[in-house]
């Protein structure tokens, strides 16, 4: 069962499915996040976003990482998923978001974030637990941090 975070769905509200892909971009005990300017102020998020019609998760995620951080990336594997029911003001609709989370390695910085209202933020991984706005993103990071480590795997990319 895929866990749900955030507010429960409201009766009588129509939610449109919105699949998305998000990344834990880990390098040397630091994580690359995106800061998005919202109507309520700045919000720290996992880089990622919606998967467009006709697009698959991995290409969508690479596109979103570049747009929101300015970095290239290598996607290593899918880790988990969560659902949330939300109002999407940019699209003026309610959505049931199915958020797939991948472990990824940040690559080269190709320039500033390409999407207006976003910029990259590097944080120590442990500090990011408190800064990520979405509960599902915080839980995905916490689960990755709390995973059993294998002695033969590199510390930053151990098995989940």
Secondary structure, 3 states (H helix, E strand, C coil): CCEECCCCCCCCCCCEEEEEEEEEEEECCEEEEEEEEECCEEEEECCEEECCCCCCHHHHHHHHHHHHHCEEEEEEEEEEEEEEEEEECCCCEEEEEEEEEEEEEEEEECCCCCCCCEEEEEEEHHHHHHHECCHHHHHHHHHHHCCCCCCCCCHHHCCC
